[in-house]
Amino acid sequence: MDPVSLIDILTATRAESAGIDDAQRVVTRVSVDSRTLESGDLFWALCGAKHDGHRFTSEALRRGAVA
């Protein structure tokens, strides 16, 4: 994936930021699995049949997710 800013992702998806400090930060990858995150990644929290990804946002940030 080509690097893209958080503001561009928010605009393209018509999403709202939830406490993002720097919307100009660049995202290098997107992941829905907090265990695979690397610094600079965006964690996309999804609600599934067994798990709610929002439960893993703290772990995602500890692993270096930009949002």
N, CA, C and O atoms as a Tripos MOL2 file, in Angstrom:
@<TRIPOS>MOLECULE
protein
  268   267    67     0     0
PROTEIN
NO_CHARGES

@<TRIPOS>ATOM
      1 N           0.8380   -1.1670    0.0000 N.3       1 MET1
      2 CA          0.0000    0.0000    0.0000 C.3       1 MET1
      3 C           0.8860    1.2340    0.0000 C.2       1 MET1
      4 O           1.8780    1.2930    0.7260 O.2       1 MET1
      5 N           0.5310    2.2130   -0.8080 N.am      2 ASP2
      6 CA          1.2470    3.4810   -0.7840 C.3       2 ASP2
      7 C           0.8990    4.2270    0.4980 C.2       2 ASP2
      8 O          -0.2500    4.1860    0.9370 O.2       2 ASP2
      9 N           1.8570    4.8990    1.1020 N.am      3 PRO3
     10 CA          1.5560    5.6670    2.3110 C.3       3 PRO3
     11 C           0.4730    6.7110    2.0430 C.2       3 PRO3
     12 O           0.4640    7.3510    0.9910 O.2       3 PRO3
     13 N          -0.4330    6.8780    2.9980 N.am      4 VAL4
     14 CA         -1.5340    7.8340    2.8740 C.3       4 VAL4
     15 C          -1.7940    8.4450    4.2490 C.2       4 VAL4
     16 O          -1.5880    7.7900    5.2700 O.2       4 VAL4
     17 N          -2.2430    9.6890    4.2770 N.am      5 SER5
     18 CA         -2.4770   10.3490    5.5660 C.3       5 SER5
     19 C          -3.8030    9.9070    6.1720 C.2       5 SER5
     20 O          -4.7150    9.4720    5.4690 O.2       5 SER5
     21 N          -3.8880   10.0280    7.4840 N.am      6 LEU6
     22 CA         -5.1320    9.6930    8.1800 C.3       6 LEU6
     23 C          -6.2920   10.5480    7.6800 C.2       6 LEU6
     24 O          -7.4080   10.0490    7.5370 O.2       6 LEU6
     25 N          -6.0430   11.8310    7.4110 N.am      7 ILE7
     26 CA         -7.1210   12.7060    6.9470 C.3       7 ILE7
     27 C          -7.6570   12.2330    5.6010 C.2       7 ILE7
     28 O          -8.8590   12.3240    5.3510 O.2       7 ILE7
     29 N          -6.7880   11.7310    4.7360 N.am      8 ASP8
     30 CA         -7.2440   11.1980    3.4470 C.3       8 ASP8
     31 C          -8.1040    9.9560    3.6480 C.2       8 ASP8
     32 O          -9.1000    9.7720    2.9470 O.2       8 ASP8
     33 N          -7.7310    9.1070    4.5930 N.am      9 ILE9
     34 CA         -8.5270    7.9080    4.8870 C.3       9 ILE9
     35 C          -9.8760    8.3020    5.4750 C.2       9 ILE9
     36 O         -10.9090    7.7630    5.0790 O.2       9 ILE9
     37 N          -9.8700    9.2400    6.4170 N.am     10 LEU10
     38 CA        -11.1230    9.7040    7.0140 C.3      10 LEU10
     39 C         -12.0510   10.2900    5.9590 C.2      10 LEU10
     40 O         -13.2530   10.0250    5.9680 O.2      10 LEU10
     41 N         -11.5030   11.0770    5.0600 N.am     11 THR11
     42 CA        -12.3050   11.6970    4.0050 C.3      11 THR11
     43 C         -12.8650   10.6450    3.0590 C.2      11 THR11
     44 O         -14.0480   10.6800    2.7200 O.2      11 THR11
     45 N         -12.0290    9.7150    2.6320 N.am     12 ALA12
     46 CA        -12.4560    8.6960    1.6660 C.3      12 ALA12
     47 C         -13.5180    7.7610    2.2350 C.2      12 ALA12
     48 O         -14.3820    7.2810    1.5010 O.2      12 ALA12
     49 N         -13.4580    7.5020    3.5320 N.am     13 THR13
     50 CA        -14.4050    6.5680    4.1490 C.3      13 THR13
     51 C         -15.5680    7.2790    4.8430 C.2      13 THR13
     52 O         -16.4700    6.6400    5.3860 O.2      13 THR13
     53 N         -15.5300    8.6030    4.8150 N.am     14 ARG14
     54 CA        -16.5580    9.4190    5.4920 C.3      14 ARG14
     55 C         -16.6660    9.0590    6.9730 C.2      14 ARG14
     56 O         -17.7490    9.0550    7.5580 O.2      14 ARG14
     57 N         -15.5180    8.7610    7.5520 N.am     15 ALA15
     58 CA        -15.4550    8.3870    8.9690 C.3      15 ALA15
     59 C         -15.1660    9.6160    9.8220 C.2      15 ALA15
     60 O         -14.7460   10.6570    9.3180 O.2      15 ALA15
     61 N         -15.3960    9.4750   11.1050 N.am     16 GLU16
     62 CA        -15.0830   10.5370   12.0560 C.3      16 GLU16
     63 C         -13.8820   10.1150   12.8830 C.2      16 GLU16
     64 O         -13.7050    8.9360   13.1900 O.2      16 GLU16
     65 N         -13.0670   11.0850   13.2370 N.am     17 SER17
     66 CA        -11.9180   10.7610   14.0770 C.3      17 SER17
     67 C         -12.3620   10.6400   15.5200 C.2      17 SER17
     68 O         -13.2600   11.3480   15.9770 O.2      17 SER17
     69 N         -11.7250    9.7430   16.2170 N.am     18 ALA18
     70 CA        -12.0150    9.5440   17.6400 C.3      18 ALA18
     71 C         -10.7570    9.8620   18.4260 C.2      18 ALA18
     72 O         -10.0630    8.9600   18.8960 O.2      18 ALA18
     73 N         -10.4690   11.1360   18.5640 N.am     19 GLY19
     74 CA         -9.3140   11.5450   19.3470 C.3      19 GLY19
     75 C          -7.9920   11.4620   18.6210 C.2      19 GLY19
     76 O          -6.9530   11.2960   19.2600 O.2      19 GLY19
     77 N          -7.9970   11.5720   17.3040 N.am     20 ILE20
     78 CA         -6.7440   11.5500   16.5500 C.3      20 ILE20
     79 C          -6.0540   12.8940   16.7260 C.2      20 ILE20
     80 O          -6.6270   13.9370   16.4130 O.2      20 ILE20
     81 N          -4.8290   12.8690   17.2240 N.am     21 ASP21
     82 CA         -4.0850   14.1020   17.4800 C.3      21 ASP21
     83 C          -3.5280   14.7310   16.2080 C.2      21 ASP21
     84 O          -3.5240   15.9540   16.0720 O.2      21 ASP21
     85 N          -3.0630   13.9120   15.2850 N.am     22 ASP22
     86 CA         -2.3910   14.4250   14.0930 C.3      22 ASP22
     87 C          -2.9390   13.7300   12.8550 C.2      22 ASP22
     88 O          -2.4530   12.6670   12.4690 O.2      22 ASP22
     89 N          -3.9410   14.3220   12.2380 N.am     23 ALA23
     90 CA         -4.5880   13.7160   11.0730 C.3      23 ALA23
     91 C          -3.6850   13.7030    9.8480 C.2      23 ALA23
     92 O          -4.0110   13.0560    8.8520 O.2      23 ALA23
     93 N          -2.5620   14.4020    9.9000 N.am     24 GLN24
     94 CA         -1.6220   14.3970    8.7770 C.3      24 GLN24
     95 C          -0.6350   13.2310    8.8590 C.2      24 GLN24
     96 O           0.1610   13.0230    7.9440 O.2      24 GLN24
     97 N          -0.6890   12.4700    9.9580 N.am     25 ARG25
     98 CA          0.2100   11.3090   10.0880 C.3      25 ARG25
     99 C          -0.0060   10.3530    8.9320 C.2      25 ARG25
    100 O          -1.1210   10.1920    8.4360 O.2      25 ARG25
    101 N           1.0530    9.7380    8.5240 N.am     26 VAL26
    102 CA          1.0110    8.8280    7.3820 C.3      26 VAL26
    103 C           0.8370    7.3940    7.8610 C.2      26 VAL26
    104 O           1.4750    6.9550    8.8190 O.2      26 VAL26
    105 N          -0.0390    6.6800    7.1720 N.am     27 VAL27
    106 CA         -0.3080    5.2660    7.4440 C.3      27 VAL27
    107 C           0.4150    4.4490    6.3850 C.2      27 VAL27
    108 O           0.3450    4.7610    5.1960 O.2      27 VAL27
    109 N           1.1070    3.4070    6.8160 N.am     28 THR28
    110 CA          1.8390    2.5680    5.8750 C.3      28 THR28
    111 C           1.1160    1.2730    5.5380 C.2      28 THR28
    112 O           1.2800    0.7280    4.4470 O.2      28 THR28
    113 N           0.2970    0.7720    6.5010 N.am     29 ARG29
    114 CA         -0.4880   -0.4400    6.2780 C.3      29 ARG29
    115 C          -1.7610   -0.3530    7.1020 C.2      29 ARG29
    116 O          -1.8640    0.4510    8.0280 O.2      29 ARG29
    117 N          -2.7320   -1.1930    6.7540 N.am     30 VAL30
    118 CA         -3.9800   -1.2970    7.5150 C.3      30 VAL30
    119 C          -4.1360   -2.7470    7.9510 C.2      30 VAL30
    120 O          -3.8800   -3.6700    7.1790 O.2      30 VAL30
    121 N          -4.5620   -2.9370    9.2100 N.am     31 SER31
    122 CA         -4.7660   -4.2900    9.7170 C.3      31 SER31
    123 C          -5.9810   -4.3250   10.6300 C.2      31 SER31
    124 O          -6.2690   -3.3610   11.3390 O.2      31 SER31
    125 N          -6.6830   -5.4380   10.6040 N.am     32 VAL32
    126 CA         -7.8020   -5.6670   11.5220 C.3      32 VAL32
    127 C          -7.3930   -6.6160   12.6480 C.2      32 VAL32
    128 O          -8.2050   -6.9420   13.5140 O.2      32 VAL32
    129 N          -6.1420   -7.0550   12.6340 N.am     33 ASP33
    130 CA         -5.6220   -7.9900   13.6370 C.3      33 ASP33
    131 C          -4.5300   -7.2930   14.4440 C.2      33 ASP33
    132 O          -3.4350   -7.0590   13.9320 O.2      33 ASP33
    133 N          -4.8190   -6.9610   15.6900 N.am     34 SER34
    134 CA         -3.8590   -6.2210   16.5160 C.3      34 SER34
    135 C          -2.5460   -6.9740   16.7020 C.2      34 SER34
    136 O          -1.5220   -6.3570   16.9970 O.2      34 SER34
    137 N          -2.5560   -8.2770   16.5390 N.am     35 ARG35
    138 CA         -1.3370   -9.0780   16.7230 C.3      35 ARG35
    139 C          -0.3480   -8.9000   15.5820 C.2      35 ARG35
    140 O           0.8280   -9.2310   15.7360 O.2      35 ARG35
    141 N          -0.7950   -8.3870   14.4420 N.am     36 THR36
    142 CA          0.0800   -8.2520   13.2770 C.3      36 THR36
    143 C           0.5690   -6.8300   13.0620 C.2      36 THR36
    144 O           1.2920   -6.5670   12.1000 O.2      36 THR36
    145 N           0.1920   -5.9130   13.9340 N.am     37 LEU37
    146 CA          0.5040   -4.5020   13.7330 C.3      37 LEU37
    147 C           1.9780   -4.1930   13.8940 C.2      37 LEU37
    148 O           2.6900   -4.8030   14.6910 O.2      37 LEU37
    149 N           2.4090   -3.2100   13.0970 N.am     38 GLU38
    150 CA          3.7530   -2.6650   13.1900 C.3      38 GLU38
    151 C           3.6270   -1.1550   13.3070 C.2      38 GLU38
    152 O           2.5630   -0.5950   13.0470 O.2      38 GLU38
    153 N           4.6950   -0.5060   13.6910 N.am     39 SER39
    154 CA          4.6910    0.9430   13.8170 C.3      39 SER39
    155 C           4.2620    1.5880   12.4990 C.2      39 SER39
    156 O           4.7550    1.2220   11.4320 O.2      39 SER39
    157 N           3.3430    2.5480   12.5830 N.am     40 GLY40
    158 CA          2.8670    3.2420   11.3930 C.3      40 GLY40
    159 C           1.6190    2.6580   10.7810 C.2      40 GLY40
    160 O           1.0810    3.2190    9.8270 O.2      40 GLY40
    161 N           1.1410    1.5350   11.3110 N.am     41 ASP41
    162 CA         -0.0650    0.8930   10.7760 C.3      41 ASP41
    163 C          -1.3270    1.5470   11.3260 C.2      41 ASP41
    164 O          -1.3020    2.2030   12.3680 O.2      41 ASP41
    165 N          -2.4150    1.3570   10.6150 N.am     42 LEU42
    166 CA         -3.7390    1.7670   11.0710 C.3      42 LEU42
    167 C          -4.4870    0.5230   11.5160 C.2      42 LEU42
    168 O          -4.5750   -0.4520   10.7700 O.2      42 LEU42
    169 N          -5.0270    0.5510   12.7270 N.am     43 PHE43
    170 CA         -5.8270   -0.5620   13.2320 C.3      43 PHE43
    171 C          -7.2850   -0.2590   12.9610 C.2      43 PHE43
    172 O          -7.8180    0.7450   13.4330 O.2      43 PHE43
    173 N          -7.9260   -1.1270   12.2020 N.am     44 TRP44
    174 CA         -9.3350   -0.9790   11.8610 C.3      44 TRP44
    175 C         -10.1040   -1.9600   12.7350 C.2      44 TRP44
    176 O         -10.0940   -3.1640   12.4800 O.2      44 TRP44
    177 N         -10.7670   -1.4500   13.7590 N.am     45 ALA45
    178 CA        -11.4800   -2.3020   14.7200 C.3      45 ALA45
    179 C         -12.8270   -2.7270   14.1540 C.2      45 ALA45
    180 O         -13.6980   -1.8930   13.9070 O.2      45 ALA45
    181 N         -12.9890   -4.0140   13.9540 N.am     46 LEU46
    182 CA        -14.2380   -4.5630   13.4300 C.3      46 LEU46
    183 C         -14.9500   -5.3730   14.5040 C.2      46 LEU46
    184 O         -14.3190   -5.9430   15.3950 O.2      46 LEU46
    185 N         -16.2570   -5.4120   14.4050 N.am     47 CYS47
    186 CA        -17.0590   -6.2620   15.2920 C.3      47 CYS47
    187 C         -17.4110   -7.5290   14.5260 C.2      47 CYS47
    188 O         -18.0550   -7.4710   13.4780 O.2      47 CYS47
    189 N         -16.9880   -8.6680   15.0500 N.am     48 GLY48
    190 CA        -17.2740   -9.9410   14.4070 C.3      48 GLY48
    191 C         -18.2400  -10.7680   15.2260 C.2      48 GLY48
    192 O         -18.7760  -10.3050   16.2330 O.2      48 GLY48
    193 N         -18.4560  -11.9900   14.7880 N.am     49 ALA49
    194 CA        -19.3830  -12.8910   15.4760 C.3      49 ALA49
    195 C         -18.8740  -13.2720   16.8690 C.2      49 ALA49
    196 O         -19.6670  -13.4840   17.7860 O.2      49 ALA49
    197 N         -17.5390  -13.3580   17.0220 N.am     50 LYS50
    198 CA        -16.9710  -13.7930   18.2970 C.3      50 LYS50
    199 C         -16.2390  -12.6880   19.0530 C.2      50 LYS50
    200 O         -16.1390  -12.7500   20.2780 O.2      50 LYS50
    201 N         -15.7270  -11.6820   18.3540 N.am     51 HIS51
    202 CA        -14.9050  -10.6600   19.0020 C.3      51 HIS51
    203 C         -15.2900   -9.2680   18.5260 C.2      51 HIS51
    204 O         -15.7300   -9.0760   17.3920 O.2      51 HIS51
    205 N         -15.1140   -8.3090   19.4150 N.am     52 ASP52
    206 CA        -15.2760   -6.8950   19.0890 C.3      52 ASP52
    207 C         -13.8810   -6.2880   19.0550 C.2      52 ASP52
    208 O         -13.2160   -6.1890   20.0860 O.2      52 ASP52
    209 N         -13.4430   -5.8840   17.8750 N.am     53 GLY53
    210 CA        -12.1020   -5.3470   17.7070 C.3      53 GLY53
    211 C         -11.7960   -4.1460   18.5780 C.2      53 GLY53
    212 O         -10.6300   -3.8590   18.8480 O.2      53 GLY53
    213 N         -12.8190   -3.4440   19.0210 N.am     54 HIS54
    214 CA        -12.6010   -2.2870   19.8820 C.3      54 HIS54
    215 C         -11.9410   -2.6800   21.2070 C.2      54 HIS54
    216 O         -11.3040   -1.8490   21.8540 O.2      54 HIS54
    217 N         -12.0910   -3.9280   21.6040 N.am     55 ARG55
    218 CA        -11.4480   -4.4110   22.8310 C.3      55 ARG55
    219 C          -9.9250   -4.4450   22.7050 C.2      55 ARG55
    220 O          -9.2200   -4.5170   23.7120 O.2      55 ARG55
    221 N          -9.4220   -4.3940   21.4790 N.am     56 PHE56
    222 CA         -7.9890   -4.5410   21.2390 C.3      56 PHE56
    223 C          -7.3050   -3.2300   20.8490 C.2      56 PHE56
    224 O          -6.1450   -3.2430   20.4360 O.2      56 PHE56
    225 N          -8.0030   -2.1010   20.9750 N.am     57 THR57
    226 CA         -7.4090   -0.8300   20.5570 C.3      57 THR57
    227 C          -6.2010   -0.4470   21.4100 C.2      57 THR57
    228 O          -5.2260    0.0880   20.8830 O.2      57 THR57
    229 N          -6.2460   -0.7070   22.6990 N.am     58 SER58
    230 CA         -5.0940   -0.3890   23.5570 C.3      58 SER58
    231 C          -3.8730   -1.1880   23.1300 C.2      58 SER58
    232 O          -2.7660   -0.6530   23.0730 O.2      58 SER58
    233 N          -4.0680   -2.4550   22.8340 N.am     59 GLU59
    234 CA         -2.9650   -3.3010   22.3610 C.3      59 GLU59
    235 C          -2.4350   -2.7840   21.0290 C.2      59 GLU59
    236 O          -1.2240   -2.7660   20.8080 O.2      59 GLU59
    237 N          -3.3220   -2.3710   20.1540 N.am     60 ALA60
    238 CA         -2.9110   -1.8440   18.8490 C.3      60 ALA60
    239 C          -2.0250   -0.6120   19.0190 C.2      60 ALA60
    240 O          -0.9970   -0.4890   18.3530 O.2      60 ALA60
    241 N          -2.4110    0.2800   19.8900 N.am     61 LEU61
    242 CA         -1.6140    1.4840   20.1300 C.3      61 LEU61
    243 C          -0.2710    1.1390   20.7550 C.2      61 LEU61
    244 O           0.7380    1.7630   20.4260 O.2      61 LEU61
    245 N          -0.2380    0.1560   21.6520 N.am     62 ARG62
    246 CA          1.0360   -0.2810   22.2440 C.3      62 ARG62
    247 C           1.9770   -0.8440   21.1840 C.2      62 ARG62
    248 O           3.1970   -0.7300   21.3040 O.2      62 ARG62
    249 N           1.4140   -1.4420   20.1620 N.am     63 ARG63
    250 CA          2.2360   -2.0320   19.0980 C.3      63 ARG63
    251 C           2.6630   -1.0070   18.0490 C.2      63 ARG63
    252 O           3.3870   -1.3470   17.1140 O.2      63 ARG63
    253 N           2.2210    0.2440   18.1960 N.am     64 GLY64
    254 CA          2.6870    1.2950   17.2910 C.3      64 GLY64
    255 C           1.6880    1.7710   16.2630 C.2      64 GLY64
    256 O           2.0450    2.5360   15.3680 O.2      64 GLY64
    257 N           0.4400    1.3340   16.3700 N.am     65 ALA65
    258 CA         -0.5720    1.8140   15.4230 C.3      65 ALA65
    259 C          -0.7200    3.3260   15.5600 C.2      65 ALA65
    260 O          -0.6840    3.8610   16.6680 O.2      65 ALA65
    261 N          -0.8870    4.0140   14.4270 N.am     66 VAL66
    262 CA         -1.0430    5.4690   14.4690 C.3      66 VAL66
    263 C          -2.4690    5.8500   14.8240 C.2      66 VAL66
    264 O          -2.7250    6.9650   15.2780 O.2      66 VAL66
    265 N          -3.3780    4.9450   14.6220 N.am     67 ALA67
    266 CA         -4.7930    5.1710   14.9850 C.3      67 ALA67
    267 C          -5.5100    3.8430   14.9410 C.2      67 ALA67
    268 O          -6.7090    3.7800   15.2080 O.2      67 ALA67
@<TRIPOS>BOND
     1     1     2 1
     2     2     3 1
     3     3     4 2
     4     3     5 am
     5     5     6 1
     6     6     7 1
     7     7     8 2
     8     7     9 am
     9     9    10 1
    10    10    11 1
    11    11    12 2
    12    11    13 am
    13    13    14 1
    14    14    15 1
    15    15    16 2
    16    15    17 am
    17    17    18 1
    18    18    19 1
    19    19    20 2
    20    19    21 am
    21    21    22 1
    22    22    23 1
    23    23    24 2
    24    23    25 am
    25    25    26 1
    26    26    27 1
    27    27    28 2
    28    27    29 am
    29    29    30 1
    30    30    31 1
    31    31    32 2
    32    31    33 am
    33    33    34 1
    34    34    35 1
    35    35    36 2
    36    35    37 am
    37    37    38 1
    38    38    39 1
    39    39    40 2
    40    39    41 am
    41    41    42 1
    42    42    43 1
    43    43    44 2
    44    43    45 am
    45    45    46 1
    46    46    47 1
    47    47    48 2
    48    47    49 am
    49    49    50 1
    50    50    51 1
    51    51    52 2
    52    51    53 am
    53    53    54 1
    54    54    55 1
    55    55    56 2
    56    55    57 am
    57    57    58 1
    58    58    59 1
    59    59    60 2
    60    59    61 am
    61    61    62 1
    62    62    63 1
    63    63    64 2
    64    63    65 am
    65    65    66 1
    66    66    67 1
    67    67    68 2
    68    67    69 am
    69    69    70 1
    70    70    71 1
    71    71    72 2
    72    71    73 am
    73    73    74 1
    74    74    75 1
    75    75    76 2
    76    75    77 am
    77    77    78 1
    78    78    79 1
    79    79    80 2
    80    79    81 am
    81    81    82 1
    82    82    83 1
    83    83    84 2
    84    83    85 am
    85    85    86 1
    86    86    87 1
    87    87    88 2
    88    87    89 am
    89    89    90 1
    90    90    91 1
    91    91    92 2
    92    91    93 am
    93    93    94 1
    94    94    95 1
    95    95    96 2
    96    95    97 am
    97    97    98 1
    98    98    99 1
    99    99   100 2
   100    99   101 am
   101   101   102 1
   102   102   103 1
   103   103   104 2
   104   103   105 am
   105   105   106 1
   106   106   107 1
   107   107   108 2
   108   107   109 am
   109   109   110 1
   110   110   111 1
   111   111   112 2
   112   111   113 am
   113   113   114 1
   114   114   115 1
   115   115   116 2
   116   115   117 am
   117   117   118 1
   118   118   119 1
   119   119   120 2
   120   119   121 am
   121   121   122 1
   122   122   123 1
   123   123   124 2
   124   123   125 am
   125   125   126 1
   126   126   127 1
   127   127   128 2
   128   127   129 am
   129   129   130 1
   130   130   131 1
   131   131   132 2
   132   131   133 am
   133   133   134 1
   134   134   135 1
   135   135   136 2
   136   135   137 am
   137   137   138 1
   138   138   139 1
   139   139   140 2
   140   139   141 am
   141   141   142 1
   142   142   143 1
   143   143   144 2
   144   143   145 am
   145   145   146 1
   146   146   147 1
   147   147   148 2
   148   147   149 am
   149   149   150 1
   150   150   151 1
   151   151   152 2
   152   151   153 am
   153   153   154 1
   154   154   155 1
   155   155   156 2
   156   155   157 am
   157   157   158 1
   158   158   159 1
   159   159   160 2
   160   159   161 am
   161   161   162 1
   162   162   163 1
   163   163   164 2
   164   163   165 am
   165   165   166 1
   166   166   167 1
   167   167   168 2
   168   167   169 am
   169   169   170 1
   170   170   171 1
   171   171   172 2
   172   171   173 am
   173   173   174 1
   174   174   175 1
   175   175   176 2
   176   175   177 am
   177   177   178 1
   178   178   179 1
   179   179   180 2
   180   179   181 am
   181   181   182 1
   182   182   183 1
   183   183   184 2
   184   183   185 am
   185   185   186 1
   186   186   187 1
   187   187   188 2
   188   187   189 am
   189   189   190 1
   190   190   191 1
   191   191   192 2
   192   191   193 am
   193   193   194 1
   194   194   195 1
   195   195   196 2
   196   195   197 am
   197   197   198 1
   198   198   199 1
   199   199   200 2
   200   199   201 am
   201   201   202 1
   202   202   203 1
   203   203   204 2
   204   203   205 am
   205   205   206 1
   206   206   207 1
   207   207   208 2
   208   207   209 am
   209   209   210 1
   210   210   211 1
   211   211   212 2
   212   211   213 am
   213   213   214 1
   214   214   215 1
   215   215   216 2
   216   215   217 am
   217   217   218 1
   218   218   219 1
   219   219   220 2
   220   219   221 am
   221   221   222 1
   222   222   223 1
   223   223   224 2
   224   223   225 am
   225   225   226 1
   226   226   227 1
   227   227   228 2
   228   227   229 am
   229   229   230 1
   230   230   231 1
   231   231   232 2
   232   231   233 am
   233   233   234 1
   234   234   235 1
   235   235   236 2
   236   235   237 am
   237   237   238 1
   238   238   239 1
   239   239   240 2
   240   239   241 am
   241   241   242 1
   242   242   243 1
   243   243   244 2
   244   243   245 am
   245   245   246 1
   246   246   247 1
   247   247   248 2
   248   247   249 am
   249   249   250 1
   250   250   251 1
   251   251   252 2
   252   251   253 am
   253   253   254 1
   254   254   255 1
   255   255   256 2
   256   255   257 am
   257   257   258 1
   258   258   259 1
   259   259   260 2
   260   259   261 am
   261   261   262 1
   262   262   263 1
   263   263   264 2
   264   263   265 am
   265   265   266 1
   266   266   267 1
   267   267   268 2
@<TRIPOS>SUBSTRUCTURE
     1 MET1         2 RESIDUE 1 A MET
     2 ASP2         6 RESIDUE 1 A ASP
     3 PRO3        10 RESIDUE 1 A PRO
     4 VAL4        14 RESIDUE 1 A VAL
     5 SER5        18 RESIDUE 1 A SER
     6 LEU6        22 RESIDUE 1 A LEU
     7 ILE7        26 RESIDUE 1 A ILE
     8 ASP8        30 RESIDUE 1 A ASP
     9 ILE9        34 RESIDUE 1 A ILE
    10 LEU10       38 RESIDUE 1 A LEU
    11 THR11       42 RESIDUE 1 A THR
    12 ALA12       46 RESIDUE 1 A ALA
    13 THR13       50 RESIDUE 1 A THR
    14 ARG14       54 RESIDUE 1 A ARG
    15 ALA15       58 RESIDUE 1 A ALA
    16 GLU16       62 RESIDUE 1 A GLU
    17 SER17       66 RESIDUE 1 A SER
    18 ALA18       70 RESIDUE 1 A ALA
    19 GLY19       74 RESIDUE 1 A GLY
    20 ILE20       78 RESIDUE 1 A ILE
    21 ASP21       82 RESIDUE 1 A ASP
    22 ASP22       86 RESIDUE 1 A ASP
    23 ALA23       90 RESIDUE 1 A ALA
    24 GLN24       94 RESIDUE 1 A GLN
    25 ARG25       98 RESIDUE 1 A ARG
    26 VAL26      102 RESIDUE 1 A VAL
    27 VAL27      106 RESIDUE 1 A VAL
    28 THR28      110 RESIDUE 1 A THR
    29 ARG29      114 RESIDUE 1 A ARG
    30 VAL30      118 RESIDUE 1 A VAL
    31 SER31      122 RESIDUE 1 A SER
    32 VAL32      126 RESIDUE 1 A VAL
    33 ASP33      130 RESIDUE 1 A ASP
    34 SER34      134 RESIDUE 1 A SER
    35 ARG35      138 RESIDUE 1 A ARG
    36 THR36      142 RESIDUE 1 A THR
    37 LEU37      146 RESIDUE 1 A LEU
    38 GLU38      150 RESIDUE 1 A GLU
    39 SER39      154 RESIDUE 1 A SER
    40 GLY40      158 RESIDUE 1 A GLY
    41 ASP41      162 RESIDUE 1 A ASP
    42 LEU42      166 RESIDUE 1 A LEU
    43 PHE43      170 RESIDUE 1 A PHE
    44 TRP44      174 RESIDUE 1 A TRP
    45 ALA45      178 RESIDUE 1 A ALA
    46 LEU46      182 RESIDUE 1 A LEU
    47 CYS47      186 RESIDUE 1 A CYS
    48 GLY48      190 RESIDUE 1 A GLY
    49 ALA49      194 RESIDUE 1 A ALA
    50 LYS50      198 RESIDUE 1 A LYS
    51 HIS51      202 RESIDUE 1 A HIS
    52 ASP52      206 RESIDUE 1 A ASP
    53 GLY53      210 RESIDUE 1 A GLY
    54 HIS54      214 RESIDUE 1 A HIS
    55 ARG55      218 RESIDUE 1 A ARG
    56 PHE56      222 RESIDUE 1 A PHE
    57 THR57      226 RESIDUE 1 A THR
    58 SER58      230 RESIDUE 1 A SER
    59 GLU59      234 RESIDUE 1 A GLU
    60 ALA60      238 RESIDUE 1 A ALA
    61 LEU61      242 RESIDUE 1 A LEU
    62 ARG62      246 RESIDUE 1 A ARG
    63 ARG63      250 RESIDUE 1 A ARG
    64 GLY64      254 RESIDUE 1 A GLY
    65 ALA65      258 RESIDUE 1 A ALA
    66 VAL66      262 RESIDUE 1 A VAL
    67 ALA67      266 RESIDUE 1 A ALA
